[in-house]
Amino acid sequence: MPPLAERLNVRHQQVERNRQAIDAVLQGFEVVASETMTLALPMNHMVQSQLYYQGLLAMQTQMITPKEWSIGARLYLSTRLCYFPWVYPSPRLELTRQSESSLLPPGFRHRLPNAPNSVMNMYNEWGGVAVTAFHLATSLSTRTASASSRTFGTSGAVTRPRSAFHRRVTGSSPAVSDLKLQMSTLAVSADLEKKMDVKHPAYEIITKDYIDEYGAATTLYRHKKSGAELLSVSTDDDNKVFGITFRTPPEDSTGVPHILEHSVLCGSRKYTTKDPFVQLLQGSLQTFLNAFTYPDRTCYVVASQNDKDFYNLISVYSDAVFHPRAISDPMVHAQEGWHLELEKKEDPLIFKGVVFNEMKGVYSSPDSLLNRESQRSIFPDNTYGVDSGGDPRVIPDLSFEQFADFHKKFYHPSNSRIYFSGDDDVFTRLEIMDEYLREFDYSPESKPGSVIQWQKKTYTEPKKEVHPYPIGEDQPETHMMMVNWLMNDKPLSPFEELTLGIMDHLLTGTSSSILRKTLMESGYGEAITGGGLSDELLQATFSIGMKGVKPDDVDKLEKLILETLEKVAEDGFEADDIASSMNTIEFSLREFNTGSFPKGLSFMLGAMSKWLYDESPTAGLKFEEPLQQLKSCIAESGSQVFQNMIKEMLVSNSHRTTIEMVPSKTYESELLKEEQDRLEKIKASLSDQEIENIIETTKKLKELQASEDSPEDRATIPKLQLGDLKRESTEYPIDVTENESNSGVTILRHELGSTSGIAYVVLGVDLSALPVEDIALLPLFTRVMMETGAGEFDQVALSRRIGTYTGGIDVSVLTTAVHPKGAMESAVLDGNHLQTKLIMKGKATSDKTDELFSLMRLILTEARFDSKNRIIEILKEDKARMESRIRGSGHQAINMRMKARYRVGGYVDEMMGGITQLGTIRELLKQAEEDWPSLLSRLEKMRSAILDHETCRDGMLVDITGDKAVLEKIQPSVDTFLMELPGASDGRKLPDFYSEVHPWVAPIKKLMSEMAPVEDEGFVVPTQVSYVGKGGILYEEGETATGAAQVVSKFLRTGYLWDYVRVMGGAYGGFCTFSPYSGFFSYLSYRDPNLSKTLDIYDAAGDAVIAAAEQMENDPEILSQAIIGTIGEMDGALSPNQKGFTQMQRWLVNESAEYRQNFRNQILDTKPADFKAFGERLKAIKDPSTAVISSQSAFEAAKADGKEFKLKTVL
């Protein structure tokens, strides 16, 4: 036993167990000191007296004698590091001698009120004895780009947080010591360290770093011949990520970086099909496959859990960016960017192109217009002032020569930043990239030529601009307004970046944050715009404002924003608010829960935040040192650090603009006329020969788009084989206990390998007692539960407690059809049997689950429904949000509308989230303003019905996900929670909805009958594009929809619909959906320039599937790739909470593991005959429904084509 371990004095009843754990950790340490020391381990409720090697590890050390020199411990873990009792494997321990004052961690010297997670509380709890708690973290929140996404059928942007405060600095250990305890590296760490030292003759190593926050080993290489930089990040994550990023600052708004992003993936030197990207979508196991266009960079990213697939994806992407067909084939630029279309000499000219139509959709959104004008206004002199995505009025100015020159200038390896992460072999990474990089010589002008120039703060006084935005005929003529600041014109330190992130959260992060709350309570507008801090680019900005503002209130709103900031700068923030925000953000950083989004991609985007601007990439991956520095500042001076920042960067900053958006009912028609006039002028200027050339080019492009890739071209794409797939369905653990502890409540537990000390909790409460007319109120009901206060806590106090004690709580609704008892599992569900639950999700560290459960119970039972003003604010926000959603994501609304005609579950979904919900919100807002008591009574009756004393416990379930240590530790909290839940444990039983008809079914079917007969519906909004849907029941109740139907749907999405709706039609997205549970199938388009033509394409899909079946008989590989792509969609990576929730849903639906395995087998065994049968069903679909969101002019044009709709103006 090492001498130090002999000195350990463990004060607890489990002494022997702790000694064994410590021995295991310290085995192999070498003591390099002679002083006599005593290390004691305090055991309180947070630590629960248990130290486990490769298990729960207490991270506190206590000074026995404050006057003595002491030991501070810093744990370097090879996987995730989080605060207080967390779970890790393989630590390295460094003990250092420190003075008494230096031992105290930042934030220690002064007590912070109501900060239970802080070391202050431990300090006071233990009578002032000094304690050090080193919280080493992981993580970086999910980071994504404000980006144009190539993935079809999305909004064109990947969801992202407003700011990037999680991007931290490289920092050394703060310990100052001449006394060290060192150890031999443990197995996992040794492997990572070995990966840091991998050498390759084609590269030189620039730097090596171990990222404590991630448990990641990084090595930055430079390719000797080409000058390319490559960051290799080694972790234990099998979801491997590759990315290549080029700095691509545009000089104008022609959208050239965006068009190039689309175009390079349309064939390359080595991979010669028309669209290798689609081939990969069709037949790979990718967990991420996309590209982003930022204002100053373009990123190409792939991810996969399969090594062979991963290297295939890398090869295709690398060849695409360095050797694209697009730069030598103008047809690619024409298809993806823009072109003039003319089929007959007498026809009018038309602008077509995927990006052109995508950006038409963007420029139809008032929010997008406001954001665009705001960014342009504060960046008048650098690249951020133009639109890298492209302005539809400017895109046609881009020539093919300019397009090709842009690639030549910026897509050189010398201007690239190449990234790998995961558990794959480092040398293989280097070798793969060398195959491409060795062809290029270093270009000394490439990297300097792409440097982003700083926008200087040149405004001596604030500026104001006024611009129009589109509204519909029936919309109120309210204004939008936003105030914007350029916050820095020199680099920010890591400490400043983090402080800005916390400041932003304090101002705008929650509904109770001071600036957001003040604006909403003012009544000057309906919803917040801007959202605060944005710092993913070279320079940070801050924007805040409102939409739905009366013209007379615009100046008042601007004044209120400025006065509120001045007041906060003067008075500061409450200590409780600071503690809450700090805990919220620290929890997020340390949890590092990216959901199904690859963690490695989050690493990459964090690294790129520094690396792109020629700083160390690891500087964007570390946050521990600035976090501790900020805690120290808060401990010493409270909120002064935030006040100083607000004064300097906001209040005293004259580089400020105010953008006012004025409504215009003629905006869209004026743009259309402007475009038509431009096209008429172009045509009038053309000679007969030039017109004939356009006709011929149009014909050639359509022929190219309609042509099939040759077998030789298809053979160039690297592919997996069916034998590369695993046959077994993925299952997650579940343990079900009905009536746990005689509580009447069902408990579901999911014991996973590691959840980093976090417990994920889901509370489900039955909703069947609600009358059907109240279903549409549930979205309001759930928001009110979270945002008006509960019990003794008002809105602000409740938000503080959630932020201080938990990782977050949210409330939603889950409704799902279930498999009836005794019915064949593979049959389409009859829709008569439903599970309807109010779902409350929460998460906390295992030592804080008492508080988590207490808050969840309080919110469930004592949410305040009597806050009239706040509920009116919520309704106004929801109204604005739904209007934006219908205009910007209309495909979702029309899909819900169609499903509502056929299935009870679809009708419920549409009531709560579709066009019907917008009407409900408008009615409720009027009721709240004019007849508040009736709305209050209705909400209170809803709660009473849900929490009926006799029945509510029978319909409750508690779902808990955690690792073994977490589940064991939180059991006392669970027992207390069960006792305190409302309702009688021996109350009446609810009906068994697996055998009895749900009470919502009969009244909803009556409402559905009022929608018959099926009509083609058109919803009028002010927009330049259309969202076109058509759908119906493909499989009736009781019929079997096998897994093969999923393969056909995948094939349609990535084949026929991609080709005809997107490529040839010019829409940004064309796809289909199918549910084997309901039998409902739908076609959908997104940002579509067509309406009638798209419906014709849908009608021909059945024949296309039948033709594909015949082709598969002769070429089985086409079918194999469709099967592989379908399995890839099923097998995506999930976070721990997602695994638990997925398994809970499976249990709730009454779906067996055997059914899932059979379904997977059916996918793997799909035959051409299955395609033929599905195609016949598509042709024979009964009573199909059509729903379209578009402009009045588009519907008039469709009527001229013989397609008439029952119109309703929505906006």
Beta strands, then each sheet from edge to edge (+ up, - down):
strand 1: 29-31
strand 2: 56-57
strand 3: 60-62
strand 4: 70-77
strand 5: 86-87
strand 6: 91-98
strand 7: 131-133
strand 8: 180-183
strand 9: 203-211
strand 10: 216-223
strand 11: 229-234
strand 12: 240-247
strand 13: 286-293
strand 14: 297-304
strand 15: 339-341
strand 16: 350-352
strand 17: 416-422
strand 18: 463-470
strand 19: 479-486
strand 20: 527-534
strand 21: 541-549
strand 22: 656-664
strand 23: 735-737
strand 24: 746-752
strand 25: 758-766
strand 26: 808-817
strand 27: 834-845
strand 28: 957-963
strand 29: 1017-1020
strand 30: 1027-1033
strand 31: 1069-1074
strand 32: 1080-1086
strand 33: 1182-1190
strand 34: 1206-1209
sheet 1: 1+ 8- 6+ 4-
sheet 2: 2+ 5-
sheet 3: 3+ 7-
sheet 4: 9+ 10- 11+ 17+ 12- 14+ 13-
sheet 5: 15+ 16-
sheet 6: 18+ 22+ 19- 21+ 20-
sheet 7: 23+ 24- 28- 25+ 27- 26+
sheet 8: 31+ 32- 30+ 33- 29- 34-
end
